């Protein structure tokens, strides 16, 4: 954080847009302030496109002062400016080139206990700041000519930023009870900024946790995604667990907690192991500029990273249901990956997460996440690597990122062994892909070819023959080429008693 002088603030506000807003406000006889995230991030030296302008009409000249100033600005800017007006809320959104600004009239709010939608009335700047969620989001900079750049900080948000504290402007019980989504935002800001939740504010999270139940899955998922994309996402999940919100919104994660000991044998705490894996993946994917979008699957590197991190969070989600104690082996979690894959649709459905290819991608990584570890623990054979490439396809690099992150052993010798073996696995992946073209493998002889050659309709024999060819290629018995595949096909078909009907070599 940087404590800015008035001159430094004026430098940051020295943009034609802010000057234009100032001039327009003067002409209309309105007070206006840039407020919230942009001001907070200015002091935290973070880039921000989150520009909110609150407008105060002391003379009551207009019913919707935020809309009035936005419309006047659009006229000044001409056809290149686009405006969206939401009269029911008294807000307007103005877009011009790369700039997006939201205008709203200053207001005060009151809430019904069964809803987070407020009843709003026109208010003063002070009343508008009172309704803000956190002190660091309640700071405002005046844009009027005589007070241009003056900071209005009634709740000492500057001091809270210096102390790295998340606190509410007013009574946190009222703040969270009025709009329970603010509890998720509290955790999210603490995670993104690596701030501490002030003690009284945290106690209010605990007292009001049940209120989170009135928030829709979509809004909760939106905040979870922002936590997932933060530098150290484990912080958010630990805070949600501490205050009790996590058990309400994500009970499957909480069920992973704890260490059980039997006959002197214990297993690791799978909750904290999962969070360590998530943080490892977060570090590996921190630089979005170097992260590939992924073969057209993702809209952006950011989206790609998000779902890889979800795979990390869910990779061991099936362990509580698969946990068994064996007197010889100790604690086992057989087939936890298969169980986890089956749990994911219900989790995504409840949280209103997408049930499309994004979910299938997460399921795929959860299903395969043990495979590279098994290969690395044994002799790294070409056959095992071919099969891994075949099943992972274009997601092989993401799978290896997840599996490397999954090595959290505190035994340094064991950890080094796995890491060294993973280097071998990665090398073989490159070599075999270059040699055998296994990624996105298509058999050189198709089912249609087999039916035509032997005069067959769709039947189990066609599937058997296709699998024989596939396995022979993956096991390295024949190259991934048409002629050797057809030779094997003729031999195996003859063994099955099939007669050749149509074949041109």
N, C-alpha and C positions, 0 to 999 in steps of 0.2 A: 504493500500500500504506500501511496505517496500523499503527503499533506500538501495540497496545492495552494499557492498564493492566489490572490484575486487576479493578478496579471496572467498567471498560468491558466486560470479558468477562462479568462477572456480569449486567450489564444486558442483554446479548444472550441470555444463557441464562435470563433471567427470563421464562420462558414456562411456562404450566401443564403442557405436555407434558414438558418436561425435568424439572420438579419431580416429576411423577408417575413418570417413569422412575427418578429418584433414590430416591424413597420405596419403589418396588417392589424395587429392587436391595437396599436396606437390609433389607427384610423377608425376602428370599431369601438374604441373606448373600453377595451377588455384587458383584464390582467391575464397573463399566461406564463406558465412555468414548464420547463422540461423536468420530469419527475421519474423516480423509480430506477429501473435497471440501468439506463444510460448513465445516470449520475453516479450510481454505485460503482459501475465498471470504470468510470472515468478515474475515480480515486484508487481503484484496485489495479489500474493500468492494464485492463483487459479490453480486447476489441468488443464492440457492441453495436448491433444494428437495431436494438430494442429502444426505439425513440417514442416516448409517450409524452404528450402535451396535455396538461390540465388547464382549463380556461375558467376564469372567475368573472362573473358579470354582476358587479355590485349594484349597478343601476337597474338591473332587471330589464335590459333593453331587448333581449331576445330570449325565447323559451329554451333554445338549445345552443348555448354559446360555443360548444365544441364543434358542432356542425356548421355554425355560422362562420367561424374563422377558417375552417377547412374549405368551405365553398368559395369564400373570398380569395383564398390562396390559389385555388384551382383556376379562377379567372385570371389571376396575375400570371400564372405559369403557362396558360394556354393549353393547346390540344395534347401536348406530351404528358400532361398530368392526368392521372386517373383517380377517381374518387368513388369510394363505396360508403354509403350512408346507412346507418342503423338507427332509425328514428326512435324505435321503442326503447333503445338504450341510451340515446342521446350522444352517440359516438359516430365518428367518421374516420375512415382510413384513406390516406392520401399516398399514392405511389408516383414517383417521378424519377426516371432512370433507375439508379440502384438504391434509391432512398425510399423507405417506407415509414410513415409516421401516423400514429393514432392520436386523434384529438377527442377529448371528452370534457364535458362540463364538470366543474367541481361538485361533488355530491356527498351526502351522508346516507347511511344505509341502516336498515333494520331487517332482522331475520325472523322467519318462522322456524321453529325447532325441527320440523320435519322436512326442511328443504334448505339447500345452500343457495337458493336464488333470493337475492335481497329485494326488499322494497326500497326504492331510491327516491331521494328528494334533492332539490338543488341545495348546495351547501357552500361553505367558505373553504378556503385553502386549508385552514386548520382542521375542519371537519373531514375533508378529503384525506388529509394525512393520517388522521385518527383511524380511518377505515383500512389503511394499508396493513399488509401482513406482518412485515418485519421492519425494525428501525432502519436497517440498511437500505430498505426499499422505499422509505418514506421521505427521503431527502429531495429537495427541489431547488432548481436554479431559476431565478427570475429572468424573463426575456424582455420585460418592458424597458424602454429606453433609459429612464432615470436610474433604474436598479439593475441594469443588465449584468448578469453574472453573479448576483447576490445569492448566497446560499441560505436556504431556509431549512433548518435542521432541528425541529422542536424536540426530538427524542434522542438527540446526540448519537445519531447513526455513525458519525465520524469516529467517535470514541469506541463504539462497538466494533467497527472495522479494524481499528488499531489493536483492540484486544482480541480480535478474531472470534467474535461472539454472535450467535444468532439469538435475537430476543424480539418480542412483540412490542409494538408501541404502547398498547394498553394491556389490561388484564388478559393473560394468555388463555385462561379458561373461556373467556367470552370470545376471544379471537378464534380459537379452535372449535368451540361449540357452534358458533355462527356459521363457519365454513370449514368443515372437517378436512377438505382437501388441503388446507393450509398445513395440516400435520405432515402430509407427504412432502409438501414444498419445503417445510422446515428441515426435514431430513435431507432432501435433495440439495438445498443450498449449503447445508453443513458439509455434504459430501463433495459437491463441486468445488467449493471454496476452501475445503479443509479447515472449516471453522468448528468451534465448540458450541453446542447448544447450551445456552445459559440455564442454570439449575432450575429456577422457577418455571422457565419455559418447558424444560424437559419433564418436570413433575406434572405439568398440565397435559403433556402428551400422554402420560400414563393414565391420568384421570379421565381423559376424553377419548381414549382409544376406541371404545365401542361405537363412537359416532362415525367412524370411518365406514361403517356398514351402509350408510345412506349414499355413499359416493359410487358412481358407476364404474364398472370394470374398465371402460375406455379411459377415464380420467386417471385411475390408479395406474394403468399400464403406461400411460404417457409419462407419468412421473418416474415409474420404475425404469423406463427406457433411458431417461435422462440420468438417473443414478448409474445405470449400467455403462453409460458412455463417459462417466467421470474418470479421472485419472486413477483413483483407488476405490472402485465400487464396493468393496467389502465394508468400508466405513458405513455406508448407508444401510446395509443389511444388518450390521451389528447394532446400529442405533435403533432400527425398527424392531429388532429382537428385544433389545433392552427395555423399550417402552411398551412392548406387547402388541404392537400393530402387526408385526410379521405373522404371528400365529393366526390372526384374523384373515389377512389377505393372501397368505402363502403357507398354509399349514404343512404342506409336503416338505418344505425346507426345514421347518422347526422340528419335524419328526426325525430328521437326520442327526439331531444333537445327542450328545452324551457318549460316554465310554462305558461299556459293560465288561466286567471281568468274571471269568469262570475258570475254575481249576488253575488259577494263576495266569490265565491267558486273556489278554485284552485286545480290543481293536481300537483304531484311531477314531477320533471324533470326526465323523464324515461331514458335518456342517462346516466346521472350521477348515477342514481339508478342501471342501468345495470353494469356500471363499478365497483360500490361498491360490487355488487353480484359476479362479476368476481374475484375481489380481495379476497373476503371471501372464494370462492372456491379454489383459489390459495393457501391461507393459510392452508385450510383443506387438501390439497393434496401436501403440500410442501415436505414431506418426501416420496420420491418414494420407498424407501426400505420397507415401511410398507403398500404400496398401492398394492392391489391384481391385478394380470393380468386380471382376470375375465373370468373364465370358458372357457378358450381357445379362446376367441373372439379376444384378443389383442396379438400382437407380443411382447409387453413389457409393464410394468407399465407406462412408459413414454407416450406411445401411448394412453393408457387408460385415463390417466390424460388429455392429449391434447384434446380429444374429449369431455370429461366432461366439460372442460373449454369452448369449443365451444358452448356446450349446455347452459352454463351460459351466454355467450355473446348474444345468440340468443333467450333466453327464453321469452323476451318481444318484440321481433322484430315486432310482429303484432299489437302492441298498436296504432301506428299512424293511421293505416287504420281502427281500430275499435273504435276510440275515438268518443264519443257522449256526449252531455250535456242533463241531465234530470233535470227539475226544482226542483224535490223533492230529487233525489239521488245525484245530482251533476254530476261530470264527471264519465263516465263509459267506460269500455273497454271490453264489452261482447265478448266472443269467440275469444279473441286475441290469445289464444293458438292455436286454429284451423287455424286461418289466418296465424300465424307464421309458422306452419307446412307446409302450402302450399307455403310459400315464400322461404323456405329453398332450394329446388332443384334448383331454378333459381340462388340463391346466390352461391351455391356450383358449379354449372355449369360454371358461369362466372369466378369464382376464380380457376377453374380447381381443385377443391377439390374432393375427391372420392365420387362417386354416389352409393356406395355399402352399406354394413351393417354399416359402420361408419356413413354415413349420416342418415340411418334409426334409429340408436341409438340416434343421436342428435334429430331427429324428435320425437322420443318416449318420451324423457325427456321433450322436449318443450311442447308436447301435455299434459303430465300428471303433469306438475309442479304445477298446482293449486290444485290438488287433496288432497295432505296431509294437505295443509293449510285449505281447506274447512273442512276436517275431524277434524283438531285440533281446529277449531273455534266453533265447535258444540260438541255434546256428541260423544265420540269416541266409536262407536258401532263395534261389532265383524263383522257384515255384511259389513260395509264400509271398514274395514281393509282387509277382505277377498277379496273384489273386487279390492282393490288397489294392493294386492299381486298378484292376478290373472293377472292383466294388466301389472304390472311392471316386474314380473318374476325375473330373475337374476339381473336385474338392479335396484332393490328396494333400495339397499344401496346408489347407486349413486343418485337416485331420492331424497332420504332423505337428502343427502349432499347438493344438489342443493337447496332444499326447505328451509333448515335451513339457508343457505347463503342468501336466498331471503328475510329474515326478517331483514329489514333495518330501521324499524320505529325509529324515534327519541323519541317517547313516551316510556319511559323505562318500565312503568307498562304494556302497551300493548305488548311490546316486550317480557317481562318476561312471560306473559300469554301464548303466542305462544310457547316459548321455553319449558315451563313446559308441555304444552299439547303435544309437539313433543316427549318429553320423554315418555309420556303415549302411544303415537302412536307406537314408536319404541318397547316398551315393549310388546304391543299387537301383533305387527308384529312377534316377536319371538315366543310368546305363540301360536298364531294361526297357524304359519308355522309348529311348532312341533306337534300340535294336528291334523290339517286338511290337511297338505301336499298340500297346494294350489299353491305354487310357481311351475311354469311350469306345471300347472294343466292339466291333461288329463282325460276326463270324463270316469267314470267306465263302461259306456255303450256307444259304438261308433255308428256312423251312419250306419256302416256295420251291427252291431248287430241288430239295429232297422229294417233295410230293411229285414234281414233274418227272424226275429221274425214275421213280419207282411206281408211278401211276397211283399215288395214294391220295386219299382225302385227309383232312385234318384228323390225326389220331395220336395215340400215346407213342407209337413207334417213331413218329417224326420228332417228338420231343426228346426221346431217348437218344436218337442219333445226333441231334443238335448238341445235347449235353456231352456226348462222347467227344465230339470235335472240340467243343469249348474246353473241356477238361484236358484234352491232349495238348492244346495250345498253351493253356495256363501252366500245365506241368512241364512244359518244355519238350514234350515228346515229338512234336512236329512244329515247324515254323508257322507263323500267322500268314499263310499264303494259300491260294486256292488249290493249286495242283496237289500238294501233299494232303490237304484236307479232303479232297475228293478221293484220293487213293485210300485213305483210312476209311472213308465213308463206304466205298465199295466193299471193302473187306468186312466191316462190321455189319453192313446190310445183308451180305451173303450169309454170315453167321446167324442172322435172325430169320433166314429163309425168304428174304425179299428178292424179287426178280427185277432186274434192270429193264426198264421200258423205253427210256428216251435219254440217251447220253451222247454228247459230242465232246470229245476230249480237246 
